[in-house]
């Protein structure tokens, strides 16, 4: 992997989520987190809820 590409699954740590966990991501665009969660979820059979709060993006593992 080159320095110009990033593996979003590693960068955002979705593999560390347990069922019912909710994490906050600060200073990251909602669309970027949503697409990374969707990509990771499709590969690993997980579902995430991604919502925007006042200062952060909230990600919750649903299944």
URQUITA-V148467 format. One record per pair of residues at least 6 apart in sequence whose C-alpha atoms are under 6 Angstrom apart, sorted by the first residue. I is the first residue (numbers start at 1). J is the second residue. If there is no record, write none. Layout:
# URQUITA-V148467
I;J
I;J
This chain:
# URQUITA-V148467
8;36
19;61
20;61
20;62
21;60
21;61
22;59
22;60
23;58
23;59
24;56
24;57
24;58
25;56
25;57
26;56
41;47
46;63
47;61
47;62
47;63
48;60
48;61
48;62
49;59
49;60
50;58
50;59
51;57
51;58
